[in-house]
Amino acid sequence: MKNTVDPFTVEVIRHALTAAAEEMSFVVMRSARSPLLREAGDLSSAITDHKGDLIAQGRDIPIHLGVMSFTVKKFLERVPAERLRPGDVWFLNLPEVGGNHLPDVKAIRPIFLEGRLFAFAVSLAHWGDIGGAWAGSYFAAATETWQEGVRIPPLRLCTADGIDEEKRDFLLANLRGPAEREGDLLAQVAATRAAEGRLTRLCEEHGAATIRAALDRLDDLSEAQMREAIASLPDGVYEGEDFLDDDGPGGKPAAIRVRVEIAGDRASFDFSATDDAVAGPLNTTPFVAMAAVYYAIKAVAGPEIQPNGGCYRALDVRTRPGSILDPGIDKPVVGGNHETSQRAVDAIMKAFAHAVPERLTAGGSTTAGLLIFGGTRRDGATGTFYETHGGGEGARADRDGVPVVRVHLTNTMNTPAEIVEAEYMIRVEEQRLRRGSGGAGKHRGGEGMIRTYTVMGDGLTLTTMFERRVVPPYGLMGGEAGAPFRVTLHRAAGGSRELSGKENLSLSAGDRVVMETSGGGGYGKA
């Protein structure tokens, strides 16, 4: 019956599946307890087929969505399908099981239709704390993964009878802010249940056989779209590299290198020349490298491509075991998820600059710009305030860069100042454009922003995890670099200093933290 469904039915099913994935994200944002999820939206949702191939995703965070293309496949290698039952919800966060870093916890629900395993609903949410050596689970001095938090192998936390309270209690006992974590966990369970309901109703309307045939057709269509997009690029071999500011606190820059080969309607991306794994928490997984590749090729050549398992058939991605992008299971990876991943994208973009510069932007604020405040909340509970900060977009051939946006793989929102001040012992003093931070050029890079936090009580901690402080956003085609990232701590007791990009420290009442995000690079000579 493959490819025999009429195109109208295929489109109806495609939109229904996409709507189901997007509804999952709405459910988490409406029911989660932590501001990181309900306000900033640091979450993503996906639906796969029974083999783990992606069939639909929400409009969420590219790095999450690319990784989730592999999560269920790796999950099934550890948990055979015959062990799965209706009503199950499994949780995991292991980077080596189709993952990225420990705080991004995945909830996986197998969905059975007409008595057979048909699909999986996957809800990924960044938990504000997953244990480990420091509040917020970002330990700048980490040298091994076990210092970064609780490692959760595939764990059946829910069955048709409800939540397994013993497993839940064991997990929450090892995390800071357990009430907040439990609320987020239950929101993920609810999201996967919503997807199950949507697919059940879709099956009642069309039948499982028709849906399977439509999915086969959609895979083939996406493969054809991807091949057409690759064929629009000139054949050749192109190389690019980008650098992490350092390999950990006080370290030296580390290179991400890629060799891109375009041959007709196929593309290969070889990261073998990337530097060896680093001591600090800037390593990442091969799945993140694959997500970076998929994002980059889609952004440059095929933005309208429907994301599913068919997209990957024309792409070949290689990483070298022992490198930053394939470090082994013992290495720390928490910052690599959103920092090294962006370096991989920028390396690809620099390679494409030799082929299609007119399609590219200059370097942008490709960093999460992360600050984490930990300590006692206003309600007396222990909690963490996790905030990413956008910066300037790079300029392109036909326009200036956009100010203060999330560039490339990140897609979260600001936490409103009113929420910050209502829930945490912090006051937001200002938020404004960082004038003049965009790089000069024929078209100027977008401006970054300035946000200032004042600490309202003793006992808080601060973590920084950001890039573009040493290596600024690059200009393209003769444009100038944007202003680098900068965070300055002004002590209430006197004295100021610029903070490094990876640091843990304690704060006191009256201390001020000033975040100045990087501007985008310029395009073309001024």
NORPEPE-V340951 format. One record per backbone hydrogen bond with DSSP energy under -1.0 kcal/mol. NH is the residue of the N-H (numbers start at 0). CO is the residue of the C=O. E is the energy in kcal/mol with one decimal. If there is no record, write none. Layout:
[[NH:CO:E] [NH:CO:E]]
This chain:
[[3:0:-1.6] [9:5:-1.9] [10:6:-2.0] [11:7:-2.2] [12:8:-2.5] [13:9:-2.5] [14:10:-2.5] [15:11:-2.0] [16:12:-2.4] [17:13:-2.3] [18:14:-2.5] [19:15:-1.9] [20:16:-2.1] [21:17:-2.4] [22:18:-2.3] [23:19:-1.5] [24:20:-1.3] [25:21:-1.9] [26:22:-2.5] [27:23:-2.0] [28:24:-2.4] [29:25:-2.3] [30:26:-1.3] [31:27:-2.5] [36:33:-1.3] [37:33:-2.4] [38:34:-2.2] [39:34:-2.1] [41:35:-2.1] [42:40:-2.1] [43:123:-2.4] [45:121:-2.3] [46:55:-2.7] [47:119:-2.4] [48:52:-2.6] [51:48:-1.4] [54:46:-3.0] [55:46:-1.8] [57:44:-2.2] [59:57:-1.6] [62:408:-1.5] [64:60:-2.4] [65:61:-2.6] [66:62:-1.5] [67:63:-2.4] [69:66:-2.2] [73:69:-2.0] [74:70:-2.4] [75:71:-2.6] [77:74:-1.1] [78:74:-2.7] [82:79:-2.2] [83:80:-1.7] [87:84:-2.0] [88:157:-1.7] [89:107:-2.9] [90:154:-2.6] [91:105:-1.7] [92:151:-2.3] [93:151:-1.1] [96:93:-1.4] [98:94:-2.0] [103:100:-1.3] [104:102:-1.2] [104:124:-2.3] [105:91:-2.9] [106:122:-2.8] [107:89:-3.3] [108:120:-2.6] [110:118:-3.3] [112:115:-2.5] [115:112:-1.8] [117:110:-3.0] [118:110:-1.8] [119:47:-2.0] [120:108:-2.4] [121:45:-3.0] [122:106:-2.6] [123:43:-2.7] [124:104:-2.2] [125:41:-2.2] [126:102:-2.8] [132:146:-2.2] [136:133:-2.6] [141:138:-2.0] [144:329:-2.3] [146:143:-1.5] [147:144:-1.8] [149:129:-3.4] [154:90:-2.3] [156:88:-1.7] [156:154:-1.2] [157:88:-1.6] [158:161:-2.3] [161:158:-1.9] [163:156:-3.2] [164:162:-1.0] [167:163:-2.3] [168:164:-2.7] [169:165:-2.1] [170:166:-2.3] [171:167:-2.8] [172:168:-1.9] [173:170:-1.5] [174:171:-1.6] [180:176:-2.2] [181:177:-2.7] [182:178:-2.0] [183:179:-2.0] [184:180:-2.6] [185:181:-2.6] [186:182:-1.6] [187:183:-1.8] [188:184:-1.9] [189:185:-2.4] [190:186:-2.0] [191:187:-2.1] [192:188:-1.8] [193:189:-2.0] [194:190:-1.8] [195:191:-2.0] [196:192:-2.1] [197:193:-2.1] [198:194:-2.6] [199:195:-2.2] [200:196:-2.1] [201:197:-2.1] [202:198:-2.3] [203:199:-2.0] [204:200:-1.5] [205:201:-2.3] [206:202:-2.2] [210:206:-1.9] [211:207:-2.6] [212:208:-2.2] [213:209:-2.3] [214:210:-2.4] [215:211:-2.2] [216:212:-2.0] [217:213:-2.5] [218:214:-2.4] [219:215:-2.0] [220:216:-2.4] [221:217:-2.5] [222:218:-2.3] [223:219:-2.3] [224:220:-2.3] [225:221:-2.7] [226:222:-2.6] [227:223:-2.2] [228:224:-2.3] [229:225:-2.5] [230:226:-2.4] [232:229:-1.9] [235:261:-2.0] [237:259:-3.2] [239:257:-2.1] [241:255:-2.1] [243:253:-3.1] [250:247:-2.5] [253:243:-1.0] [255:241:-3.0] [257:239:-2.6] [258:269:-1.9] [259:237:-3.6] [260:267:-2.3] [261:235:-2.8] [262:265:-2.5] [265:262:-1.4] [266:313:-2.1] [267:260:-2.2] [268:315:-3.0] [269:258:-2.4] [270:317:-3.0] [273:270:-2.0] [274:254:-2.1] [276:321:-2.7] [279:246:-1.9] [281:279:-1.3] [282:331:-1.1] [283:323:-2.5] [288:284:-1.5] [289:285:-2.2] [290:286:-2.1] [291:287:-2.4] [292:288:-2.0] [293:289:-2.5] [294:290:-2.5] [295:291:-2.5] [296:292:-2.6] [297:293:-1.9] [298:294:-2.8] [299:295:-2.4] [300:296:-2.3] [304:301:-1.8] [308:53:-2.3] [310:307:-1.6] [312:309:-1.2] [314:311:-1.4] [315:266:-2.0] [317:268:-2.7] [321:325:-3.2] [322:319:-2.2] [323:274:-2.2] [325:322:-1.5] [330:327:-1.0] [334:280:-1.9] [336:332:-1.1] [338:334:-1.8] [340:335:-1.7] [342:338:-1.4] [343:339:-2.1] [344:340:-1.8] [345:341:-2.7] [346:342:-2.4] [347:343:-2.0] [348:344:-2.8] [349:345:-2.4] [350:346:-1.7] [351:347:-2.6] [352:348:-1.3] [353:350:-1.5] [354:351:-1.8] [355:351:-3.2] [358:355:-2.0] [359:356:-1.4] [361:394:-3.1] [362:473:-2.2] [364:391:-2.0] [365:363:-2.5] [366:364:-2.3] [369:464:-1.6] [370:386:-2.2] [371:462:-2.1] [372:384:-2.6] [373:460:-1.9] [374:382:-2.0] [376:380:-3.4] [377:422:-1.8] [379:376:-1.5] [382:374:-2.7] [384:372:-3.3] [386:370:-2.6] [388:367:-2.2] [390:404:-1.8] [391:517:-2.6] [392:401:-2.8] [394:520:-2.8] [395:398:-2.3] [400:443:-2.8] [403:446:-2.3] [404:390:-3.1] [412:39:-2.5] [419:415:-2.2] [420:416:-2.6] [421:417:-1.6] [422:418:-1.9] [423:419:-2.2] [425:423:-2.1] [426:453:-2.5] [428:451:-2.5] [431:449:-2.3] [433:447:-2.7] [434:432:-1.2] [436:433:-1.6] [438:519:-3.6] [441:523:-1.3] [442:522:-2.1] [444:438:-2.5] [445:392:-3.2] [449:431:-3.3] [450:514:-2.3] [451:429:-1.9] [452:512:-2.8] [453:426:-2.8] [454:510:-2.8] [455:424:-2.5] [460:373:-2.5] [461:504:-2.9] [462:371:-1.9] [463:502:-2.4] [464:369:-2.0] [465:500:-2.1] [475:521:-2.5] [478:475:-1.3] [479:439:-3.1] [481:472:-2.1] [482:436:-3.0] [484:467:-3.1] [485:515:-2.6] [487:513:-2.3] [488:496:-2.9] [489:511:-3.1] [490:494:-2.5] [493:490:-1.4] [496:488:-1.9] [498:486:-2.9] [502:463:-1.3] [504:461:-2.3] [506:459:-3.1] [509:454:-3.1] [510:507:-2.1] [511:489:-2.6] [512:452:-2.9] [513:487:-2.9] [514:450:-3.0] [515:485:-3.2] [516:448:-2.6] [518:482:-1.4] [519:445:-3.0] [520:362:-3.5] [521:479:-3.2] [522:442:-2.6] [523:475:-2.7]]
